[in-house]
Amino acid sequence: MRKGVSEILGSLIVLVIVLAIGVPLVLYANSLNSANSNAIGGSFQKATSALSTQFTIFQLNNTAKETFLYNYGQTPIQISQIIINNVSYSIQFTLKPNQLVSLADISSQIPNNLTRVTILIQANGNYYTI
């Protein structure tokens, strides 16, 4: 009878040790998988947004009134930020399909003189530059 009890007790101790190590390991692996899935989903959504965002920026002259944005796609474009020479302008503007608009019409904050500048535009969560 003693020999049977010690085998059962030994089996229970091994089972407890395996569960004590295995359960946290499975939970940790599951949290890593969930974080990776969310990151991949966010990257996929940004890529899809970038593909559906179809607009161009062109300058006729070096002024904000003569620098234009044109949405040639079928999706409205939400412009949330314009950066000119490291100065950020937060705006909320929706560029509708087939709409042409000048930077001066988007925001009065933007300086008129745009000689030798870098323009960076955040549209639909992605950045575009000229």
Backbone as JSON, one array per atom type, in Angstrom:
{
  "sequence": "MRKGVSEILGSLIVLVIVLAIGVPLVLYANSLNSANSNAIGGSFQKATSALSTQFTIFQLNNTAKETFLYNYGQTPIQISQIIINNVSYSIQFTLKPNQLVSLADISSQIPNNLTRVTILIQANGNYYTI",
  "N": [[0.83, -1.19, 0.0], [1.96, 1.24, 0.7], [3.77, 1.7, -1.35], [2.12, 2.23, -3.58], [0.87, 4.67, -2.85], [3.02, 6.47, -2.8], [3.77, 6.53, -5.5], [1.52, 7.7, -6.68], [1.5, 10.16, -5.33], [3.97, 11.17, -6.21], [3.43, 11.42, -8.95], [1.42, 13.39, -8.85], [2.9, 15.56, -7.84], [4.72, 16.02, -9.93], [2.85, 16.72, -11.92], [1.77, 19.1, -10.84], [4.08, 20.72, -10.9], [4.58, 20.83, -13.68], [2.23, 22.13, -14.55], [2.48, 24.53, -13.14], [4.64, 25.7, -14.41], [3.89, 25.56, -17.1], [1.35, 26.9, -17.54], [1.77, 29.8, -17.08], [3.64, 30.14, -19.15], [2.17, 29.52, -21.47], [0.24, 31.56, -21.33], [1.89, 33.84, -21.6], [2.95, 33.42, -24.21], [0.58, 33.6, -25.64], [-0.11, 36.3, -25.2], [1.99, 37.56, -26.57], [1.44, 36.71, -29.16], [-1.03, 37.95, -29.57], [-0.29, 40.67, -29.43], [1.39, 40.82, -31.67], [-0.44, 40.21, -33.7], [-2.15, 42.46, -33.54], [-0.33, 44.48, -34.26], [0.32, 43.72, -36.88], [-2.2, 43.94, -38.05], [-2.65, 46.72, -37.79], [-0.58, 47.71, -39.42], [-1.36, 46.67, -41.87], [-3.77, 48.05, -42.24], [-2.83, 50.7, -42.46], [-1.32, 50.46, -44.81], [-3.33, 49.82, -46.65], [-4.82, 52.16, -46.49], [-2.93, 53.97, -47.49], [-2.76, 53.09, -50.13], [-5.31, 53.69, -51.09], [-5.36, 56.4, -50.9], [-5.12, 58.97, -53.01], [-3.6, 61.55, -54.14], [-2.17, 64.63, -55.3], [0.48, 67.02, -55.0], [1.2, 70.19, -56.11], [3.14, 72.96, -57.27], [2.67, 76.14, -58.61], [3.88, 78.48, -58.29], [6.0, 80.06, -55.81], [4.3, 80.42, -53.55], [1.77, 80.16, -50.98], [-0.79, 80.45, -51.96], [-0.51, 79.57, -54.51], [0.22, 76.97, -54.38], [-0.95, 73.8, -54.66], [-3.28, 71.21, -53.73], [-4.53, 68.22, -54.99], [-7.09, 65.92, -55.16], [-7.26, 63.06, -56.79], [-8.44, 60.64, -56.54], [-11.02, 58.29, -55.47], [-11.7, 58.41, -52.86], [-12.38, 60.31, -49.93], [-9.97, 62.5, -48.45], [-8.48, 62.93, -45.4], [-6.88, 65.56, -44.08], [-4.63, 66.24, -41.6], [-2.39, 67.48, -40.67], [0.12, 69.81, -41.57], [3.43, 70.27, -42.38], [5.87, 72.64, -42.61], [9.07, 73.38, -43.34], [9.95, 72.33, -40.79], [8.06, 73.45, -39.09], [5.06, 72.89, -37.61], [1.67, 72.68, -38.55], [-1.38, 72.23, -37.27], [-4.31, 71.02, -38.56], [-7.72, 70.48, -39.6], [-8.99, 69.18, -42.26], [-10.94, 68.12, -44.97], [-10.32, 66.71, -48.0], [-12.13, 66.39, -50.73], [-13.1, 63.89, -53.22], [-11.83, 64.56, -56.47], [-11.35, 67.24, -55.91], [-9.77, 70.39, -55.94], [-7.54, 72.39, -54.2], [-5.98, 75.23, -52.71], [-3.08, 75.7, -50.59], [-3.33, 78.01, -49.09], [-6.07, 78.27, -48.91], [-6.73, 76.14, -47.31], [-5.69, 76.66, -44.74], [-5.27, 79.59, -42.85], [-3.06, 79.96, -41.32], [-0.77, 79.12, -42.55], [2.29, 80.22, -43.91], [2.71, 82.64, -46.55], [4.95, 82.87, -48.25], [6.75, 80.48, -49.83], [9.33, 79.81, -50.66], [12.0, 77.73, -51.46], [11.34, 75.54, -49.63], [10.49, 72.69, -47.6], [7.74, 70.68, -47.79], [5.57, 68.82, -45.88], [2.93, 66.62, -45.62], [0.36, 65.31, -43.63], [-1.85, 62.89, -44.33], [-4.71, 60.98, -44.09], [-3.47, 59.48, -42.09], [-0.92, 58.92, -43.04], [2.29, 60.14, -44.24], [3.19, 62.57, -46.69], [5.27, 64.15, -49.12], [6.66, 67.04, -50.84]],
  "CA": [[0.0, 0.0, 0.0], [2.85, 2.4, 0.76], [4.38, 1.92, -2.65], [1.09, 2.83, -4.43], [0.65, 6.05, -2.44], [4.16, 7.3, -3.2], [3.71, 6.72, -6.95], [0.46, 8.69, -6.95], [1.99, 11.44, -4.82], [5.03, 11.6, -7.13], [2.76, 11.85, -10.18], [0.76, 14.67, -8.56], [3.93, 16.6, -7.71], [5.18, 16.31, -11.3], [1.76, 17.41, -12.6], [1.73, 20.46, -10.3], [5.24, 21.44, -11.41], [4.35, 21.08, -15.11], [1.19, 23.16, -14.68], [3.01, 25.79, -12.61], [5.52, 26.27, -15.44], [3.22, 25.59, -18.4], [0.27, 27.89, -17.64], [2.31, 31.13, -17.37], [4.3, 30.12, -20.46], [1.12, 29.6, -22.49], [-0.34, 32.9, -21.25], [2.88, 34.76, -22.16], [2.97, 33.21, -25.65], [-0.68, 34.12, -26.16], [-0.05, 37.76, -25.21], [2.88, 37.93, -27.67], [0.7, 36.48, -30.41], [-2.05, 38.99, -29.67], [0.39, 41.93, -29.76], [1.84, 40.73, -33.06], [-1.63, 40.29, -34.56], [-2.58, 43.85, -33.57], [0.66, 45.25, -35.03], [0.15, 43.37, -38.3], [-3.47, 44.53, -38.48], [-2.44, 48.17, -37.94], [0.27, 47.92, -40.6], [-2.19, 46.38, -43.04], [-4.72, 49.14, -42.41], [-2.09, 51.86, -42.97], [-0.97, 50.2, -46.2], [-4.56, 49.94, -47.42], [-5.13, 53.59, -46.53], [-1.97, 54.62, -48.39], [-3.11, 52.73, -51.5], [-6.55, 54.35, -51.51], [-5.13, 57.84, -50.88], [-4.57, 59.36, -54.31], [-3.6, 62.99, -54.34], [-0.89, 65.19, -55.72], [0.79, 68.37, -54.54], [2.0, 70.86, -57.12], [3.36, 74.39, -57.08], [2.78, 76.97, -59.79], [4.81, 79.53, -57.86], [6.47, 79.81, -54.45], [3.38, 81.0, -52.56], [0.74, 79.24, -50.49], [-1.96, 80.58, -52.85], [-0.22, 78.89, -55.77], [0.59, 75.59, -54.1], [-2.26, 73.15, -54.68], [-3.49, 69.79, -53.47], [-5.61, 67.71, -55.84], [-7.49, 64.54, -54.87], [-7.72, 62.43, -58.02], [-9.0, 59.33, -56.21], [-12.45, 58.19, -55.18], [-11.83, 58.4, -51.4], [-12.05, 61.58, -49.28], [-8.68, 62.5, -47.77], [-8.49, 63.74, -44.19], [-5.57, 66.18, -43.83], [-4.61, 66.61, -40.19], [-1.18, 68.23, -40.31], [1.02, 70.26, -42.62], [4.71, 70.68, -41.79], [6.65, 73.44, -43.56], [10.37, 73.7, -42.73], [9.94, 71.92, -39.38], [7.0, 74.13, -38.34], [3.87, 72.07, -37.76], [0.37, 73.36, -38.52], [-2.45, 71.25, -37.08], [-5.55, 71.43, -39.23], [-8.7, 69.43, -39.87], [-9.54, 69.51, -43.57], [-11.25, 66.96, -45.8], [-10.18, 66.94, -49.43], [-13.09, 65.49, -51.37], [-12.67, 63.39, -54.53], [-11.78, 65.52, -57.58], [-11.29, 68.6, -55.39], [-8.49, 71.1, -56.05], [-7.55, 73.45, -53.2], [-4.65, 75.78, -52.43], [-2.7, 75.66, -49.17], [-3.87, 79.21, -48.44], [-7.49, 78.03, -48.64], [-6.84, 75.12, -46.25], [-5.43, 77.27, -43.44], [-4.68, 80.94, -42.89], [-1.84, 79.93, -40.53], [0.37, 78.78, -43.4], [2.92, 81.42, -44.47], [2.51, 82.77, -47.99], [6.2, 82.67, -48.97], [7.18, 79.08, -49.75], [10.55, 79.67, -51.44], [12.95, 76.73, -50.97], [10.82, 74.91, -48.42], [10.05, 71.3, -47.64], [6.35, 70.58, -47.33], [5.21, 67.46, -45.49], [1.49, 66.62, -45.33], [-0.19, 64.08, -43.05], [-3.17, 62.65, -44.91], [-5.21, 59.64, -43.77], [-2.53, 58.79, -41.21], [0.38, 58.73, -43.69], [2.96, 61.39, -44.58], [3.55, 62.78, -48.08], [6.12, 65.33, -49.23], [7.09, 67.53, -52.15]],
  "C": [[0.87, 1.25, 0.0], [3.43, 2.74, -0.61], [3.38, 2.58, -3.61], [0.85, 4.28, -4.12], [1.8, 6.94, -2.91], [4.2, 7.51, -4.71], [2.66, 7.75, -7.32], [0.91, 10.07, -6.5], [3.08, 12.0, -5.73], [4.44, 12.12, -8.43], [2.07, 13.2, -9.99], [1.77, 15.81, -8.45], [4.46, 17.0, -9.08], [4.12, 17.1, -12.07], [1.66, 18.87, -12.14], [2.89, 21.3, -10.84], [5.05, 21.78, -12.89], [3.31, 22.17, -15.31], [1.69, 24.52, -14.2], [3.94, 26.46, -13.63], [4.77, 26.48, -16.75], [2.18, 26.68, -18.56], [0.82, 29.3, -17.87], [2.99, 31.21, -18.74], [3.28, 30.23, -21.59], [0.49, 30.99, -22.49], [0.6, 33.95, -21.86], [2.93, 34.63, -23.69], [1.7, 33.76, -26.3], [-0.67, 35.64, -26.22], [0.88, 38.26, -26.31], [2.17, 37.79, -29.01], [-0.34, 37.56, -30.62], [-1.43, 40.33, -30.04], [0.85, 41.94, -31.21], [0.67, 40.84, -34.03], [-2.13, 41.72, -34.66], [-1.63, 44.71, -34.39], [0.51, 44.98, -36.52], [-1.14, 43.98, -38.84], [-3.36, 46.03, -38.69], [-1.61, 48.5, -39.16], [-0.53, 47.69, -41.87], [-3.17, 47.52, -43.31], [-4.04, 50.4, -42.95], [-1.72, 51.67, -44.44], [-2.2, 50.33, -47.1], [-4.96, 51.4, -47.57], [-4.21, 54.32, -47.5], [-2.3, 54.3, -49.85], [-4.36, 53.45, -51.98], [-6.42, 55.87, -51.52], [-4.42, 58.23, -52.17], [-4.7, 60.87, -54.46], [-2.22, 63.44, -54.74], [-0.76, 66.61, -55.18], [1.61, 69.02, -55.65], [2.04, 72.36, -56.88], [3.44, 75.08, -58.44], [3.77, 78.1, -59.55], [5.18, 79.24, -56.41], [5.6, 80.49, -53.4], [2.37, 79.95, -52.13], [-0.5, 79.28, -51.38], [-1.75, 79.82, -54.15], [0.42, 77.52, -55.57], [-0.71, 74.83, -53.86], [-2.18, 71.68, -54.3], [-4.67, 69.37, -54.33], [-5.86, 66.24, -55.51], [-8.05, 63.94, -56.16], [-8.28, 61.03, -57.79], [-10.49, 59.4, -55.95], [-12.74, 58.26, -53.68], [-11.55, 59.79, -50.84], [-10.75, 61.44, -48.49], [-8.75, 63.46, -46.59], [-7.07, 64.25, -43.93], [-5.59, 66.7, -42.4], [-3.4, 67.44, -39.8], [-0.42, 68.6, -41.57], [2.27, 70.77, -41.93], [5.5, 71.4, -42.89], [7.92, 73.87, -42.85], [10.38, 73.48, -41.22], [8.96, 72.7, -38.5], [5.7, 73.4, -38.65], [2.6, 72.92, -37.64], [-0.7, 72.27, -38.42], [-3.73, 71.79, -37.68], [-6.48, 70.23, -39.31], [-9.38, 69.82, -41.18], [-9.78, 68.23, -44.34], [-11.2, 67.37, -47.26], [-11.04, 65.91, -50.15], [-12.56, 64.99, -52.71], [-12.83, 64.47, -55.61], [-11.79, 66.98, -57.12], [-9.87, 69.13, -55.52], [-8.55, 72.27, -55.08], [-6.12, 73.93, -52.98], [-4.36, 75.67, -50.94], [-3.26, 76.87, -48.43], [-5.35, 79.03, -48.09], [-7.7, 77.0, -47.53], [-6.68, 75.76, -44.88], [-4.8, 78.63, -43.62], [-3.38, 81.01, -42.09], [-0.6, 79.74, -41.4], [0.95, 80.05, -44.01], [2.78, 81.45, -45.99], [3.79, 82.46, -48.77], [6.7, 81.24, -48.76], [8.42, 78.85, -50.62], [11.5, 78.72, -50.74], [12.49, 76.11, -49.63], [10.54, 73.44, -48.68], [8.65, 71.25, -47.05], [6.04, 69.11, -47.09], [3.74, 67.5, -45.06], [1.09, 65.27, -44.76], [-1.62, 63.94, -43.55], [-3.55, 61.2, -44.67], [-4.2, 58.81, -42.99], [-1.16, 58.53, -41.79], [0.97, 60.09, -44.07], [3.36, 61.4, -46.04], [4.34, 64.07, -48.17], [6.29, 65.75, -50.68], [8.45, 68.17, -51.97]]
}
